[in-house]
Amino acid sequence: MKLLKNLPLLALLAILTFSCTTDSIDEKADDLVENLVVPPTKTIEIEILELINNHRLSLGLNPLADLTIVKSVAYSHTDYMVDKNEVSHDNFYTRSNYLKSKAGAKKVSENVAYGYSSAESVVKAWIRSDGHRATIEGDFSNFNISAEKNEDGKWYYTNIFIKK
């Protein structure tokens, strides 16, 4: 009976433990980053980047500079999640290696999300989560984000952080 009471807590812990990562096994490969595009920046994306930098500044951390190549890699993953209709960190290792080789990144991390309808709601959710907050507050120099809607109008987000 005690196990049943703790089941929701265990499920949440499992989700948070595996939700953000700085490395994962990648069995797919380079086709995800070969034909990168940079879509026009959306208002919600600008708002998210500003909210994250404002949070960092409130803690005395350096603001992060946006980087176009990071946006294109984030977009490739967001588009992938929309196509699969599933939030994930699939193929993170490929994105990380690409940014290490093409953008001079020494360290790469990402936050992903689904379903939040505003910049404020997704950033607040990330900050409430220990793992996501650690990424937002981490030792990084650059970042960017991609926010895309699926056919049902639900938002998917990929926020990538790098340290040069």
C-alpha positions in Angstrom: 0.0 0.0 0.0 2.9 2.4 0.8 4.3 1.7 -2.7 1.0 2.8 -4.3 1.1 6.1 -2.4 4.7 6.7 -3.6 4.1 5.7 -7.2 3.3 9.2 -8.5 6.4 10.5 -6.8 8.5 7.7 -8.3 7.0 8.3 -11.7 7.8 12.0 -11.5 11.4 11.3 -10.3 11.9 8.9 -13.3 10.6 11.5 -15.7 12.9 14.2 -14.3 15.9 11.9 -14.1 15.7 11.0 -17.8 14.2 14.3 -19.1 17.3 16.3 -19.5 20.7 15.0 -20.4 24.1 16.1 -21.6 24.7 12.9 -23.4 22.7 10.0 -24.8 23.2 7.1 -27.1 22.6 8.0 -30.7 21.7 5.3 -33.1 20.4 7.6 -35.8 22.8 9.9 -37.3 23.9 12.8 -39.2 20.9 13.2 -41.5 19.2 15.1 -38.6 21.8 17.9 -38.9 22.9 17.8 -42.5 20.2 20.0 -44.0 19.9 22.6 -41.2 17.6 25.6 -41.7 17.1 28.7 -39.6 13.4 29.6 -39.5 12.3 33.1 -38.8 12.4 33.9 -35.1 9.0 33.9 -33.4 7.9 36.3 -30.6 7.6 33.4 -28.2 11.2 32.4 -28.8 12.5 35.9 -28.1 10.4 36.0 -24.9 11.8 32.7 -23.7 15.4 33.8 -24.3 14.7 37.1 -22.5 13.1 35.3 -19.6 16.0 32.9 -19.2 18.6 35.7 -19.4 16.6 37.7 -16.9 16.6 34.7 -14.5 20.3 34.3 -15.0 20.9 38.0 -14.3 18.8 37.9 -11.2 21.3 35.3 -9.8 24.4 37.2 -10.9 25.1 34.9 -13.8 26.2 36.0 -17.2 23.6 36.5 -19.8 23.8 34.1 -22.7 24.3 35.2 -26.3 22.1 33.7 -29.0 23.8 31.8 -31.8 22.3 31.1 -35.2 23.8 27.6 -35.5 22.3 26.6 -32.2 18.9 27.8 -33.4 19.2 25.7 -36.5 20.2 22.6 -34.5 17.3 23.2 -32.0 14.9 23.6 -34.9 16.0 20.3 -36.4 15.1 18.6 -33.2 11.8 20.4 -32.6 10.7 19.5 -36.1 11.7 15.9 -35.4 9.6 15.9 -32.2 6.6 17.5 -34.0 6.9 14.8 -36.7 6.9 12.0 -34.1 4.3 13.8 -32.0 6.5 13.0 -29.0 8.8 15.1 -26.7 12.3 13.5 -26.4 16.0 13.9 -26.3 16.4 11.4 -29.2 19.7 11.9 -31.0 21.1 14.3 -28.5 24.6 12.9 -29.0 24.5 13.8 -32.8 23.4 17.4 -32.0 26.1 17.7 -29.3 28.8 16.4 -31.6 27.7 18.7 -34.4 27.8 21.8 -32.2 31.2 20.7 -30.8 32.6 20.4 -34.3 30.9 23.3 -36.1 30.3 25.9 -33.3 33.4 25.2 -31.2 31.3 24.0 -28.2 33.1 22.4 -25.3 29.9 21.5 -23.5 26.3 21.1 -24.8 23.0 20.6 -22.9 19.3 21.0 -23.8 15.9 21.4 -22.3 12.8 20.2 -24.2 9.1 20.7 -23.5 5.7 20.2 -24.9 2.3 21.8 -24.5 3.0 25.0 -22.7 1.2 27.9 -24.4 3.3 30.8 -23.4 7.0 31.7 -22.9 6.4 32.4 -19.2 4.7 29.0 -18.6 7.5 26.9 -20.2 10.3 28.9 -18.5 8.5 28.7 -15.1 8.1 24.9 -15.6 11.8 24.5 -16.4 12.9 26.6 -13.4 10.7 24.5 -11.1 12.4 21.3 -12.3 15.9 20.8 -10.7 17.4 19.3 -13.8 16.1 21.9 -16.2 17.0 24.7 -13.8 20.5 23.4 -13.5 20.8 23.6 -17.3 19.4 27.2 -17.4 21.7 28.2 -14.6 24.7 26.3 -15.9 28.1 27.4 -17.1 27.3 28.3 -20.7 28.1 31.1 -23.1 25.5 30.7 -25.8 22.0 29.4 -26.4 19.0 29.4 -28.7 15.6 27.9 -28.9 13.1 26.6 -31.4 9.3 26.6 -30.7 7.0 24.9 -33.2 3.4 23.9 -33.2 2.1 20.5 -34.2 -1.0 20.1 -36.3 -3.2 20.3 -33.2 -1.7 23.7 -32.3 0.4 22.4 -29.3 3.8 23.8 -28.9 7.1 21.8 -28.8 10.3 23.4 -27.6 14.0 22.7 -27.8 16.3 25.0 -25.9 20.0 24.2 -26.5 22.9 25.7 -24.4 26.6 25.6 -25.3 29.8 26.6 -23.6 32.5 27.8 -26.0 
